[in-house]
Amino acid sequence: MNLIASIYIKDNKVVKVKSGDFRTLQFYHESPIDLVKRFEDIGIKEVYFVDLGSAKMHEKNNFILLEMISQFSDIKINYSGGLRTSENVSNAFINGANMVTMGSMPVYNKNIFMNCLTTWGFKKIVMAVDIWEHNLRINGWKYQTKIDPVDHIKYFYNKGLKNIKVTDISKDGTLEGPPISLYKKILKKFPQINMITGGGIRDMKDIYKLEKIGVKNIIFGRAFYDGNISLDDLKGYYKN
């Protein structure tokens, strides 16, 4: 099991936010670099870096902070937020990202997304499948589409897509529990795909539940920031 620490960034600070709604945004007291180092020290091997300003406000990508984290840590960084062009993707990798996650580009620019897959390698590109009321939501979770998530995955899976990140937006940052039935459905239809799950984790029990149904990559965030999951819990999980 790969446990992935979620780090949402706004104005160079770690933040907490429910379902991407900026009205719920709260700043976390610890710096991004110190936080990454603490995760790395207890055995976390990957962080999911969400550049909220770029994703939702069309601000310039925070590649300076991305580069700093990559220089101060050996942890693997999956960068997401505002990657709207192949140049953005290239710059993310140049500045230290090991993987990138994109949700809007596969909808608006299928050809450019496919070019990114072939240029950087299928293992380094993750397609975000962000769902609200059964359909995809894109543009920093601001624009609701009528695109069926399974059809969307199938289109790119048939072209060689290896990695997806699936999020039920209504669960993200809410501590209401993960959408297990949704994950089961996707795993059944695409058993060979590498699925990363995000949103809803309440405690370590939820992590074990997802592990039991075959999920191999779990993003956690709010449960840690609100104290439901501790560094000792995570260290104990890795020891076991």
C-alpha positions in Angstrom: 0.0 0.0 0.0 1.2 3.5 -0.9 0.0 6.1 1.5 0.2 9.6 -0.1 0.2 12.8 2.0 -1.9 15.5 0.5 -0.5 19.1 0.7 -2.8 21.8 -0.6 -0.9 25.1 -1.1 -2.2 28.7 -1.3 0.2 31.7 -1.0 3.1 29.4 -0.1 1.2 28.0 2.9 -0.5 24.7 3.7 -4.2 25.0 3.8 -7.3 22.9 4.5 -10.4 23.2 2.4 -13.7 21.3 2.0 -14.7 20.1 -1.5 -12.5 22.8 -3.1 -14.7 25.6 -1.7 -12.5 28.6 -0.8 -15.1 29.8 1.7 -14.0 27.0 3.9 -10.2 27.6 3.5 -8.1 27.5 6.7 -4.4 27.9 7.0 -2.3 25.2 8.7 0.4 26.3 11.1 3.4 24.3 9.7 5.5 25.3 6.6 5.3 23.0 3.5 8.9 22.0 3.7 8.9 21.2 7.4 5.7 19.1 6.9 7.2 17.2 4.0 10.3 16.4 6.0 8.2 15.1 8.9 6.2 12.9 6.5 9.5 11.6 4.9 11.0 10.9 8.3 8.2 8.4 9.3 8.3 6.6 5.9 5.9 8.4 3.6 7.3 8.1 0.1 5.0 10.4 -1.9 3.1 13.7 -1.5 0.3 15.0 -3.6 1.1 18.7 -4.0 -2.0 20.7 -5.0 -1.3 24.2 -6.3 -4.7 25.8 -5.4 -4.0 29.3 -6.6 -3.1 28.0 -10.0 -5.9 25.5 -10.2 -8.8 27.7 -9.1 -7.6 31.3 -9.5 -5.4 31.0 -12.7 -2.5 32.3 -10.7 1.1 31.5 -12.0 2.2 28.0 -11.1 4.1 27.9 -7.8 7.1 26.1 -9.3 9.5 27.9 -6.9 8.0 26.1 -3.9 7.9 22.9 -5.9 11.6 23.2 -6.6 12.4 24.0 -3.0 10.6 20.9 -1.7 12.3 18.7 -4.3 15.7 20.1 -3.2 15.1 19.7 0.6 13.6 16.2 0.3 13.9 12.9 -1.5 10.1 12.4 -1.3 8.3 11.7 -4.6 6.1 14.7 -5.6 2.9 14.3 -7.6 2.1 17.9 -8.7 -1.3 19.1 -9.6 -3.0 22.4 -10.4 -3.2 24.7 -13.4 -1.4 22.4 -15.9 -3.2 23.7 -18.9 -0.4 23.5 -21.5 2.4 21.1 -22.4 4.8 23.9 -21.4 3.3 23.9 -17.9 3.8 20.2 -17.7 7.4 20.4 -18.9 8.2 23.1 -16.3 6.6 21.0 -13.5 9.0 18.2 -14.3 12.0 20.6 -14.7 11.3 22.0 -11.3 11.2 18.7 -9.4 7.9 16.9 -10.0 8.1 13.1 -10.3 4.5 12.8 -11.6 1.8 15.3 -12.6 -1.9 15.1 -12.3 -4.3 16.8 -14.8 -8.0 16.9 -15.0 -9.0 19.7 -17.4 -6.5 19.1 -20.2 -7.9 15.6 -21.1 -11.3 17.2 -21.5 -10.3 20.3 -23.5 -7.2 19.1 -25.3 -7.2 15.4 -25.8 -4.4 15.6 -28.3 -2.1 17.6 -26.1 -2.8 15.3 -23.2 -1.9 12.3 -25.4 1.3 14.1 -26.4 2.2 14.6 -22.7 1.6 10.8 -22.1 3.9 9.9 -25.0 6.5 12.6 -24.3 7.0 12.1 -20.6 5.9 8.5 -20.3 2.7 6.8 -19.3 4.0 6.1 -15.7 4.5 9.8 -15.0 1.1 11.2 -16.0 -2.0 10.8 -13.9 -5.5 11.7 -15.2 -7.7 13.3 -12.5 -11.2 11.9 -12.5 -13.0 14.4 -10.2 -16.7 13.6 -9.8 -19.6 15.7 -8.6 -23.1 14.2 -8.8 -22.0 11.3 -11.1 -20.3 13.5 -13.8 -16.9 15.0 -14.2 -16.1 18.4 -12.8 -13.0 20.3 -14.1 -11.3 23.8 -14.1 -10.3 23.6 -10.4 -13.7 21.9 -9.7 -15.6 25.0 -10.8 -17.1 23.7 -14.1 -19.6 20.9 -14.1 -19.7 18.7 -17.3 -22.1 16.0 -18.5 -19.2 13.6 -19.1 -19.6 10.1 -17.6 -16.4 9.3 -15.6 -16.3 5.6 -16.7 -16.6 6.6 -20.4 -13.9 9.1 -19.9 -11.5 6.6 -18.3 -12.3 4.0 -21.0 -11.4 6.4 -23.8 -7.9 7.0 -22.5 -7.4 3.6 -21.0 -7.9 2.1 -24.5 -5.0 4.5 -25.6 -2.6 3.3 -23.0 -3.4 5.4 -19.9 -1.9 3.8 -16.8 -2.7 6.1 -13.9 -5.9 7.8 -12.6 -6.8 9.7 -9.5 -10.4 9.4 -8.5 -12.1 11.9 -6.2 -15.7 12.2 -5.2 -15.6 16.0 -4.7 -18.5 15.9 -2.2 -16.3 13.8 0.1 -13.0 15.7 -0.2 -11.9 17.4 3.1 -15.1 16.4 4.8 -14.1 13.4 7.0 -17.3 11.7 5.9 -15.7 8.4 4.7 -14.5 7.4 1.3 -16.9 6.5 -1.6 -16.1 2.7 -1.4 -18.8 1.7 -3.9 -17.4 4.1 -6.5 -13.9 2.7 -6.1 -15.2 -0.9 -6.4 -17.1 0.0 -9.6 -14.0 1.5 -11.2 -11.7 -1.3 -10.1 -14.1 -3.9 -11.5 -14.2 -2.2 -14.9 -10.5 -1.4 -15.1 -8.7 -4.0 -13.0 -5.3 -3.3 -14.6 -5.3 0.5 -14.1 -3.3 2.1 -11.3 -5.9 4.0 -9.3 -5.1 6.6 -6.7 -8.0 7.5 -4.4 -8.6 10.8 -2.6 -11.2 12.3 -0.3 -13.2 11.3 2.7 -10.6 9.5 4.8 -11.6 9.7 8.5 -9.1 7.6 10.2 -6.8 4.5 9.8 -9.8 2.2 9.7 -10.8 3.8 6.4 -7.3 3.1 5.0 -7.6 -0.6 6.0 -11.1 -0.8 4.4 -9.7 0.6 1.1 -6.8 -1.8 1.2 -9.2 -4.7 1.7 -11.1 -3.9 -1.6 -7.9 -3.7 -3.6 -6.9 0.0 -3.5 -3.2 0.4 -3.6 -2.7 4.2 -3.5 -4.5 6.3 -0.9 -4.3 10.0 -0.5 -4.9 11.3 3.1 -5.1 14.9 4.2 -7.8 16.3 6.4 -7.7 13.3 8.8 -4.1 14.1 9.6 -4.5 17.9 9.8 -7.5 17.6 12.1 -5.7 15.0 14.3 -7.7 11.9 13.5 -4.5 10.3 12.1 -1.2 10.9 13.8 2.4 10.5 12.7 2.6 7.6 15.1 -0.4 5.9 13.4 1.4 6.2 10.1 4.7 5.0 11.5 2.9 2.0 13.0 1.2 1.2 9.7 4.5 1.0 7.9 6.0 -1.2 10.7 3.1 -3.6 10.3 
